[in-house]
């Protein structure tokens, strides 16, 4: 059966073939040293039944470790001349009789493993000059494998951070009030995920990192579940964030089917690309028919939001804070906000301004006919009990005719 190798492994195999042919030995291999174990990661062998990729063995029993420890020389033309080597398993099976090994060191100075060549017969022509060739090839191998090593370390680090959060049921969820600008009355709240402060990362960064290692959908669903726990104690609607990809998973559909979706405003981030808008519409249709409202989040922060809006005809558009912060003193921002408000009201969508931090900005947004506001000026994210003093005056308006038509 042909070995299926990554592109990096293929490049390393070429270097090993160079070593094997140049030294006229039976096998050349790259090993990774991990704790007490040696892993044969890439092998080029004339006797593959004796040297197999994926084989593991205890480091302490290998020629490679003995060389690293200084108990054996890096070049052994005749293994039988070294009693310490003859006591090791490799001297008996696969009965190695000539051997050369050099370390593979990454750019940060850390030891990755070894780059080795071996023969089943002694070879008196094997010299220190051959070690120099192996060192050059080992360095080339380190350059090839380092990006993968860095990526694995990154993935492992993300996984180790996320696993305790997932085991605990997901991120902590706090609520931030959403108010009607004309009255100051709360109409709903947005559920916002919070991760351990020591991570020093914004929630969207944490979710994005989770998606890179295949944990993203699970983490988003846990966040929605935690947000949904507040539906029983908080009046008004509850806005919950979801990426298009997670929304279209069967697991998300099953979760939303259990919720009173008539009280849910599902916020679709504009940052994630949508590969199949027909599938997105099909996913949203039964939920919106049951009364769920749809919002397009972060409108104005990029280019995909307008496409999201045109295709889904949302009930709410949420203006990104980059359009809101300082709007009272910036005529360009005011013109842009006014245009988006007219656009949204043209298909009966409600406009929510995010990131409202000053009374001046709030007054300007009201003058521009923005419907609702959210931000520190109205309340910081916090526990559900913090919303008790600002009861909602109304829930979301009924779906517009266009929105209802979009679900058909």
C-alpha positions in Angstrom: 0.0 0.0 0.0 1.4 3.4 -1.0 2.2 5.7 1.9 0.1 8.8 2.1 2.3 11.6 3.1 1.9 15.3 3.6 3.7 17.8 1.3 6.2 18.4 4.1 6.8 14.7 4.6 7.3 14.3 0.9 10.0 16.9 1.0 11.7 15.3 4.0 11.5 11.9 2.1 13.5 13.5 -0.7 16.2 14.6 1.7 16.3 11.1 3.2 16.6 9.5 -0.2 19.6 11.8 -0.8 21.2 10.6 2.5 20.5 7.0 1.8 21.9 7.0 -1.8 24.9 9.3 -1.0 25.9 7.1 2.0 24.9 3.8 0.2 23.1 2.6 3.3 19.9 0.5 3.7 17.7 3.0 5.4 17.4 6.7 6.3 14.8 8.1 8.6 13.5 11.2 10.5 12.5 10.5 14.1 10.6 12.7 16.4 11.5 12.6 20.1 8.5 13.1 22.4 9.0 12.5 26.1 10.3 9.0 26.6 9.3 7.9 23.0 10.9 7.9 19.6 8.6 8.1 16.6 9.8 7.1 13.2 8.0 9.8 11.2 9.4 9.5 7.7 11.3 6.4 6.5 13.1 5.7 3.2 14.2 2.0 3.3 15.4 -0.8 1.1 13.9 -3.2 3.6 10.6 -1.6 4.6 9.4 -4.7 6.6 12.2 -3.9 9.1 11.8 -0.1 9.2 8.2 1.1 9.2 6.8 4.7 9.4 4.8 5.2 12.6 6.9 2.8 14.6 7.5 3.9 18.2 10.1 2.7 20.7 11.5 3.8 24.0 14.1 6.5 23.5 16.4 4.9 26.1 16.8 1.8 24.0 17.7 3.6 20.7 21.0 4.3 19.1 19.8 7.9 18.5 19.4 8.6 22.3 22.7 7.0 23.0 24.3 9.3 20.5 22.5 12.4 22.0 23.7 11.3 25.4 27.3 11.0 24.2 27.4 7.3 25.0 28.0 6.5 21.3 29.6 8.5 18.5 27.5 10.1 15.8 29.2 7.9 13.1 29.7 4.2 13.6 31.2 2.4 10.5 31.1 -0.9 12.4 28.5 -1.1 15.2 30.2 -4.3 16.6 33.2 -2.2 17.6 31.1 -0.5 20.2 30.0 -2.7 23.2 27.4 -0.1 24.3 25.8 -0.3 20.9 25.7 -4.1 20.9 23.8 -4.1 24.1 20.9 -2.2 22.5 17.9 -3.9 20.8 18.8 -2.3 17.3 22.0 -4.4 17.3 19.9 -7.6 17.3 16.8 -6.6 15.3 17.0 -5.2 12.7 20.7 -6.0 13.3 22.1 -2.6 12.4 25.8 -2.7 11.7 26.6 0.8 10.4 25.0 4.0 11.7 25.1 7.8 11.5 22.8 10.1 13.5 22.6 13.9 13.8 20.1 16.0 15.8 17.3 18.0 14.1 17.1 21.3 15.9 14.5 24.0 15.3 15.1 27.7 15.0 14.4 28.3 18.6 17.1 25.9 19.6 14.7 23.1 20.7 15.5 19.5 19.8 12.9 18.0 17.5 14.4 14.6 16.8 17.1 12.9 14.8 18.1 12.5 11.1 19.7 9.1 10.7 21.0 6.6 8.2 21.8 2.9 8.9 23.1 -0.2 7.1 22.7 -3.9 7.8 26.4 -4.4 7.1 29.4 -2.5 8.3 30.8 0.2 6.1 34.4 1.3 6.8 33.9 4.2 4.3 31.4 5.9 6.6 33.3 8.9 8.0 32.9 12.3 9.7 32.5 13.8 6.3 29.3 11.9 5.9 28.2 13.3 9.3 28.6 16.8 7.8 26.4 15.9 4.9 23.8 14.6 7.3 23.9 17.8 9.3 23.2 19.8 6.1 20.3 17.6 5.3 19.0 17.6 8.9 19.0 21.4 8.8 17.0 21.4 5.6 14.6 19.0 7.1 14.1 21.3 10.2 13.2 24.1 7.8 10.6 22.0 6.1 9.0 20.6 9.3 9.1 23.7 11.5 5.8 25.3 10.2 4.0 22.1 11.0 5.6 21.9 14.4 4.5 25.5 15.2 1.0 24.8 13.9 0.7 21.7 16.1 1.9 23.6 19.1 -0.6 26.3 18.4 -3.4 23.8 18.0 -2.4 22.0 21.2 -2.3 25.3 23.1 -5.8 26.3 21.9 -7.1 22.8 22.7 -5.7 22.8 26.2 -7.2 26.2 26.9 -10.6 25.3 25.5 -11.1 21.8 26.9 -11.8 23.0 30.5 -14.2 25.7 29.2 -16.1 23.1 27.2 -16.1 20.6 30.1 -17.6 23.4 32.3 -20.5 23.8 29.8 -19.2 26.7 27.7 -18.2 30.3 28.1 -19.7 32.5 30.8 -22.6 34.5 29.3 -23.4 38.1 30.3 -26.2 40.3 29.1 -26.1 43.9 27.8 -29.4 45.9 27.5 -30.7 47.1 24.2 -32.9 50.1 24.5 -35.4 52.2 22.5 -33.6 55.4 21.8 -36.8 57.5 21.8 -37.8 56.4 25.4 -34.7 54.8 27.0 -36.9 51.7 27.7 -35.2 48.3 27.4 -36.6 46.2 24.5 -34.2 43.3 24.8 -30.7 42.2 25.7 -27.7 40.7 23.9 -26.1 37.6 25.3 -22.3 38.0 25.1 -19.7 35.3 25.8 -16.8 35.8 28.1 -13.7 33.7 28.4 -11.1 33.7 31.2 -9.6 37.1 31.6 -6.0 35.7 31.7 -6.3 34.7 28.1 -6.3 38.4 27.1 -8.4 37.7 24.0 -11.7 39.1 22.7 -14.5 36.5 22.4 -14.5 36.6 18.6 -10.8 35.7 18.6 -11.5 32.8 20.9 -14.3 31.5 18.7 -12.2 31.9 15.6 -9.4 30.0 17.2 -11.8 27.2 18.2 -12.9 26.9 14.6 -9.3 26.4 13.4 -9.1 23.2 15.5 -12.6 21.9 14.9 -14.1 23.0 18.2 -15.9 26.0 16.9 -19.4 24.6 16.3 -19.4 22.9 19.7 -18.3 26.0 21.5 -20.9 28.2 19.7 -23.7 25.8 20.6 -22.6 25.7 24.2 -22.7 29.5 24.2 -26.2 29.5 22.8 -27.3 27.0 25.4 -26.0 29.1 28.2 -27.6 32.2 26.7 -30.9 30.4 26.5 -30.8 29.7 30.2 -31.6 33.4 30.7 -34.9 33.3 28.7 -36.8 32.1 31.8 -35.6 35.1 34.0 -35.2 38.0 31.5 -38.1 39.7 29.8 -38.0 41.0 26.3 -36.1 39.4 23.4 -32.6 37.8 23.7 -30.1 38.3 21.0 -27.8 35.4 20.4 -24.8 35.3 18.1 -24.0 32.5 15.7 -21.8 32.0 12.6 -23.4 31.0 9.4 -21.5 27.7 9.4 -22.6 26.7 12.8 -26.2 27.8 12.1 -26.4 25.3 9.3 -25.3 22.3 11.3 -27.9 19.7 12.3 -26.9 20.2 16.0 -27.8 23.8 15.9 -31.1 23.1 14.3 -31.9 20.6 17.0 -31.0 23.1 19.7 -33.0 25.9 18.3 -36.0 23.6 17.9 -36.1 23.3 21.7 -36.1 27.0 22.3 -39.0 29.6 22.3 -37.6 31.1 19.2 -40.2 33.9 19.1 -38.1 35.5 21.8 -34.8 35.0 20.1 -33.0 37.4 17.8 -30.4 35.4 16.0 -27.5 37.6 15.1 -25.6 36.5 12.0 -22.1 37.8 11.9 -21.1 39.5 8.7 -17.4 38.5 9.1 -18.0 34.8 8.1 -18.3 34.1 4.4 -21.4 32.2 3.2 -20.6 29.5 0.6 -24.3 28.5 -0.1 -26.9 31.1 0.5 -29.7 28.7 -0.7 -28.7 26.4 2.2 -28.7 29.4 4.6 -32.2 30.4 3.5 -33.5 26.9 3.8 -32.1 26.7 7.3 -33.6 30.0 8.4 -37.0 29.5 6.8 -38.7 27.1 9.4 -37.2 29.1 12.3 -38.5 32.4 11.0 -41.9 30.8 10.3 -42.0 29.9 14.0 -41.4 33.6 14.9 -37.6 33.8 15.3 -36.2 37.2 14.3 -32.9 37.6 12.3 -30.3 40.3 12.6 -27.2 41.0 10.6 -24.4 41.9 13.0 -21.5 44.4 12.5 -23.0 46.1 9.5 -20.5 48.5 8.1 -17.4 46.7 9.3 -16.8 44.9 6.0 -18.4 44.0 2.7 -20.3 40.8 3.3 -23.1 42.4 5.3 -24.9 43.9 2.4 -24.9 40.5 0.6 -26.2 38.9 3.9 -29.0 41.6 4.0 -30.0 41.3 0.4 -30.3 37.5 0.5 -31.9 37.1 4.0 -34.0 40.3 4.4 -33.3 40.5 8.1 -35.7 42.0 10.7 -32.8 43.9 12.3 -29.5 45.4 11.2 -26.9 46.2 13.8 -24.6 49.1 13.0 -21.0 48.3 13.8 -19.5 50.4 16.6 -17.0 51.9 14.0 -19.9 53.8 12.5 -21.4 54.8 15.9 -18.5 55.9 18.1 -18.1 59.7 17.6 -21.0 60.0 15.2 -22.1 63.2 16.9 -19.0 65.0 15.7 -18.4 63.4 12.3 -20.5 64.5 9.4 -19.3 61.6 7.2 -20.4 59.0 9.8 -23.7 60.8 10.1 -24.3 60.6 6.4 -23.4 56.9 6.3 -25.6 56.1 9.2 -28.5 58.1 7.7 -28.1 56.1 4.4 -28.1 52.8 6.2 -31.2 53.8 8.2 -33.1 54.7 5.1 -32.0 51.5 3.5 -33.1 49.3 6.4 -36.4 51.2 6.9 -37.1 50.7 3.3 -37.7 47.0 3.9 -39.1 47.5 7.4 -36.1 46.4 9.3 -35.2 47.8 12.8 -31.8 49.5 13.2 -29.8 49.0 16.3 -26.6 51.0 16.9 -23.9 49.2 18.8 -21.2 50.8 20.9 -23.1 53.9 22.0 -21.0 55.4 24.8 -22.0 59.0 25.1 -25.2 61.0 25.4 -24.2 63.1 22.4 -23.9 60.1 20.2 -27.2 58.7 21.5 -29.0 62.0 20.7 -27.4 62.1 17.2 -28.5 58.6 16.5 -32.0 59.3 17.6 -32.1 62.4 15.3 -30.9 60.1 12.4 -34.0 57.8 13.1 -32.0 54.9 14.5 -34.4 52.8 16.4 -32.5 51.1 19.2 -29.1 51.5 20.9 -26.7 49.3 22.8 -23.5 50.3 24.6 -22.0 51.5 27.8 -24.1 54.6 27.8 -27.1 52.4 28.5 -25.5 49.6 30.5 -22.4 47.4 30.5 -22.5 43.7 30.0 -23.3 41.9 33.3 -25.4 39.2 35.0 -29.1 39.0 34.2 -29.9 40.4 37.6 -28.5 43.8 36.5 -31.4 44.1 34.0 -34.0 44.1 36.7 -34.1 47.8 37.1 -34.7 48.5 33.4 -37.7 46.4 32.4 -38.5 46.3 28.7 -41.3 48.4 27.2 -41.8 46.2 24.2 -40.6 43.2 22.3 -39.5 43.0 18.7 -41.9 44.2 16.1 -43.6 41.7 14.0 -41.8 40.5 10.9 -42.1 42.7 7.9 -44.0 41.4 4.8 -40.7 41.1 3.0 -39.1 39.1 5.8 -42.1 36.8 5.9 -41.9 36.4 2.1 -38.2 35.5 2.4 -39.0 32.5 4.6 -41.3 31.0 2.0 
